[in-house]
């Protein structure tokens, strides 16, 4: 899987890159045919934002993670935004995998076996 991490108004540190790469392991367990992940980390005055686009076979999934300075501890807000984005993408990936699954296949096999 190809990973591209970029930042707006922020320097991408090795710790941020490692955090994203560490969390990506969830995707590889959920779905086999993932081509690329694009992550954009941005910092505004009072909020940290992580947005990600996951390129899969036949579709693109997009999610945003947002953390405000008022809500949490000031040191971990960008990490919280990354975690929220990864969780949303994982949920979308599970839903996409369910859509691809043929739910009627088992019923057809049972009907054929009964006759």
Contact map, one row per residue, 1 for C-alpha under 8 A:
1110000000000000000000000000000001111000000000000000000000000000000000000000000000000000000000000000000000000000000
1111000000000000000000000000000000111000000000000000000000000000000000000000000000000000000000000000000000000000000
1111100000000000000000000000000000011110000000000000000000000000000000000000000000000000000000000000000000000000000
0111110000000000000000000000000000011110000000000000000000000000000000000000000000000000000000000000000000000000000
0011111000010000100000000000000000000111100000000000000000000000000000000000000000000000000000000000000000000000000
0001111100010000000000000000000000000011100000000000000000000000000000000000000000000000000000000000000000000000000
0000111111110000000000000000000000000001110000000000000000000000000000000000000000000000000000000000000000000000000
0000011111100000000000000000000000000001111000000000000000000000000000000000000000000000000000000000000000000000000
0000001111100000000000000000000000000000011100000000000000000000000000000000000000000000000000000000000000000000000
0000001111110000000000000000000000000000111000000000000000000000000000000000000000000000000000000000000000000000000
0000001111111000000000000000000000000000000000000000000000000000000000000000000000000000000000000000000000000000000
0000111001111101100000000000000000000000000000000000000000000000000000000000000000000000000000000000000000000000000
0000000000111111100000000000000000000000000000000000000000000000000000000000000000000000000000000000000000000000000
0000000000011111110000000000000000000000000000000000000000000000000000000000000000000000000000000000000000000000000
0000000000001111111000000000000000000000000000000000000000000000000000000000000000000000000000000000000000000000000
0000000000011111111100000000000000000000000000000000000000000000000000000000001000000000000000000000000000000000000
0000100000011111111110000000000000000000000000000000000000000000000000000000000000000000000000000000000000000000000
0000000000000111111111000000000000000000000000000000000000000000000000000000000000000000000000000000000000000000000
0000000000000011111111100000000000000000000000000000000000000000000000000000001000000000000000000000000000000000000
0000000000000001111111110000000000000000000000000000000000000000000000000000000001000000000000000000000000000000000
0000000000000000111111111000000000000000000000000000000000000000000000000000000000000000000000000000000000000000000
0000000000000000011111111000000000000000000000000000000000000000000000000000000000000000000000000000000000000000000
0000000000000000001111111100000000000000000000000000000000000000000000000000000000100100000000000000000000000000000
0000000000000000000111111111000000000000000000000000000000000000000000000000000000000100000000000000000000000000000
0000000000000000000011111111100000000000000000000000000000000000000000000000000000000000000000000000000000000000000
0000000000000000000000111111110000000000000000000000000000000000000000000000000000000000010000000000000000000000000
0000000000000000000000011111111000000000000000000000000000000000000000000000000000000000010010000000000000000000000
0000000000000000000000011111111101000000000000000000000000000000000000000000000000000000000000000000000000000000000
0000000000000000000000001111111100000000000000000000000000000000000000000000000000000000000000000000000000000000000
0000000000000000000000000111111100000000000000000000000000000000000000000000000000000000010011000000000000000000000
0000000000000000000000000011111111000000000000000000000000000000000000000000000000000000000010001000000000000000000
0000000000000000000000000001111111000000000000000000000000000000000000000000000000000000000000000000000000000000000
0000000000000000000000000000001111100000000000000000000110000000000000000000000000000000000000000000000000000000000
1000000000000000000000000001001111110000000000000000011110000000000000000000000000000000000000000000000000000000000
1100000000000000000000000000000011111000000000000000011110000000000000000000000000000000000000000000000000000000000
1111000000000000000000000000000001111100000000000000011100000000000000000000000000000000000000000000000000000000000
1111000000000000000000000000000000111110000000000001111000000000000000000000000000000000000000000000000000000000000
0011100000000000000000000000000000011111000000000001110000000000000000000000000000000000000000000000000000000000000
0011110000000000000000000000000000001111100000000111100000000000000000000000000000000000000000000000000000000000000
0000111100000000000000000000000000000111110000000111000000000000000000000000000000000000000000000000000000000000000
0000111101000000000000000000000000000011111000011110000000000000000000000000000000000000000000000000000000000000000
0000001111000000000000000000000000000001111100011100000000000000000000000000000000000000000000000000000000000000000
0000000111000000000000000000000000000000111111111000000000000000000000000000000000000000000000000000000000000000000
0000000010000000000000000000000000000000011111110000000000000000000000000000000000000000000000000000000000000000000
0000000000000000000000000000000000000000001111100000000000000000000000000000000000000000000000000000000000000000000
0000000000000000000000000000000000000000001111110000000000000000000111000000000000000000000000000000000000000000000
0000000000000000000000000000000000000000001111111000000000000000011110000000000000000000000000000000000000000000000
0000000000000000000000000000000000000000111101111100000000000000011110000000110010000000000000000000000000000000000
0000000000000000000000000000000000000000111000111110000000000001111000000000010011000000000000000000000000000000000
0000000000000000000000000000000000000011110000011111000000000001110000000000010011001000000000000000000000000000000
0000000000000000000000000000000000000011100000001111100000000111100000000000000000001000000000000000000000000000000
0000000000000000000000000000000000001111000000000111110000000111000000000000000000001100100000000000000000000000000
0000000000000000000000000000000000001110000000000011111000011110000000000000000000000000000000000000000000000000000
0000000000000000000000000000000001111100000000000001111100011100000000000000000000000000100000000000000000000000000
0000000000000000000000000000000001111000000000000000111110111000000000000000000000000000000000000000000000000000000
0000000000000000000000000000000011110000000000000000011111111000000000000000000000000000000000000000000000000000000
0000000000000000000000000000000011100000000000000000001111100000000000000000000000000000000000000000000000000000000
0000000000000000000000000000000000000000000000000000000111110000000000000000000000000000000000000000000000000000000
0000000000000000000000000000000000000000000000000000001111111000000000000000000000000000000000000000000000000000000
0000000000000000000000000000000000000000000000000000111101111100000000000000000000000000000000000000000000000000000
0000000000000000000000000000000000000000000000000000111100111110000000000000000000000000100110000000000000000000000
0000000000000000000000000000000000000000000000000011110000011111000000000000000000000000100000000000000000000000000
0000000000000000000000000000000000000000000000000011100000001111100000000000000000001101100000000000000000000000000
0000000000000000000000000000000000000000000000001111000000000111110000000000000010011001000000000000000000000000000
0000000000000000000000000000000000000000000000001110000000000011111000000000000111111101000000000000000000000000000
0000000000000000000000000000000000000000000000111100000000000001111100000000000110011000000000000000000000000000000
0000000000000000000000000000000000000000000000111000000000000000111110110000110110000000000000000000000000000000000
0000000000000000000000000000000000000000000001110000000000000000011111110000100000000000000000000000000000000000000
0000000000000000000000000000000000000000000001110000000000000000001111111100100000000000000000000000000000000000000
0000000000000000000000000000000000000000000001000000000000000000000111111100000000000000000000000000000000000000000
0000000000000000000000000000000000000000000000000000000000000000001111111000000000000000000000000000000000000000000
0000000000000000000000000000000000000000000000000000000000000000001111111101100000000000000000000000000000000000000
0000000000000000000000000000000000000000000000000000000000000000000011111111100000000000000000000000000000000000000
0000000000000000000000000000000000000000000000000000000000000000000011011111100000000000000000000000000000000000000
0000000000000000000000000000000000000000000000000000000000000000000000001111110000000000000000000000000000000000000
0000000000000000000000000000000000000000000000000000000000000000000000011111111100000000000000000000000000000000000
0000000000000000000000000000000000000000000000010000000000000000001110011111111110000000000000000000000000000000000
0000000000000000000000000000000000000000000000011100000000000000001000000011111111000000000000000000000000000000000
0000000000000001001000000000000000000000000000000000000000000000000000000001111111100000000000000000000000000000000
0000000000000000000000000000000000000000000000000000000000000000111000000001111111110000000000000000000000000000000
0000000000000000000000000000000000000000000000011100000000000001111000000000111111111000000000000000000000000000000
0000000000000000000100000000000000000000000000001100000000000000100000000000011111111100000000000000000000000000000
0000000000000000000000100000000000000000000000000000000000000000100000000000001111111110000000000000000000000000000
0000000000000000000000000000000000000000000000000000000000000001110000000000000111111111000000000000000000000000000
0000000000000000000000000000000000000000000000000111000000000011110000000000000011111111100000000000000000000000000
0000000000000000000000110000000000000000000000000001000000000010100000000000000001111111110000000000000000000000000
0000000000000000000000000000000000000000000000000000000000000000000000000000000000111111111000000000000000000000000
0000000000000000000000000000000000000000000000000000000000000011100000000000000000011111111100000000000000000000000
0000000000000000000000000000000000000000000000000001010000001110000000000000000000001111111110000000000000000000000
0000000000000000000000000110010000000000000000000000000000000000000000000000000000000111111111000000000000000000000
0000000000000000000000000000000000000000000000000000000000000000000000000000000000000011111111100000000000000000000
0000000000000000000000000000000000000000000000000000000000001000000000000000000000000001111111110000000000000000000
0000000000000000000000000010011000000000000000000000000000001000000000000000000000000000111111111000000000000000000
0000000000000000000000000000010000000000000000000000000000000000000000000000000000000000011111111100000000000000000
0000000000000000000000000000000000000000000000000000000000000000000000000000000000000000001111111110000000000000000
0000000000000000000000000000000000000000000000000000000000000000000000000000000000000000000111111111000000000000000
0000000000000000000000000000001000000000000000000000000000000000000000000000000000000000000011111111100000000000000
0000000000000000000000000000000000000000000000000000000000000000000000000000000000000000000001111111100000000000000
0000000000000000000000000000000000000000000000000000000000000000000000000000000000000000000000111111110000000000000
0000000000000000000000000000000000000000000000000000000000000000000000000000000000000000000000011111110000000000000
0000000000000000000000000000000000000000000000000000000000000000000000000000000000000000000000001111111000000000000
0000000000000000000000000000000000000000000000000000000000000000000000000000000000000000000000000011111110000000000
0000000000000000000000000000000000000000000000000000000000000000000000000000000000000000000000000000111111000000000
0000000000000000000000000000000000000000000000000000000000000000000000000000000000000000000000000000011111110000000
0000000000000000000000000000000000000000000000000000000000000000000000000000000000000000000000000000011111111000000
0000000000000000000000000000000000000000000000000000000000000000000000000000000000000000000000000000001111111100000
0000000000000000000000000000000000000000000000000000000000000000000000000000000000000000000000000000000111111110000
0000000000000000000000000000000000000000000000000000000000000000000000000000000000000000000000000000000111111111000
0000000000000000000000000000000000000000000000000000000000000000000000000000000000000000000000000000000011111111100
0000000000000000000000000000000000000000000000000000000000000000000000000000000000000000000000000000000001111111110
0000000000000000000000000000000000000000000000000000000000000000000000000000000000000000000000000000000000111111111
0000000000000000000000000000000000000000000000000000000000000000000000000000000000000000000000000000000000011111111
0000000000000000000000000000000000000000000000000000000000000000000000000000000000000000000000000000000000001111111
0000000000000000000000000000000000000000000000000000000000000000000000000000000000000000000000000000000000000111111
0000000000000000000000000000000000000000000000000000000000000000000000000000000000000000000000000000000000000011111
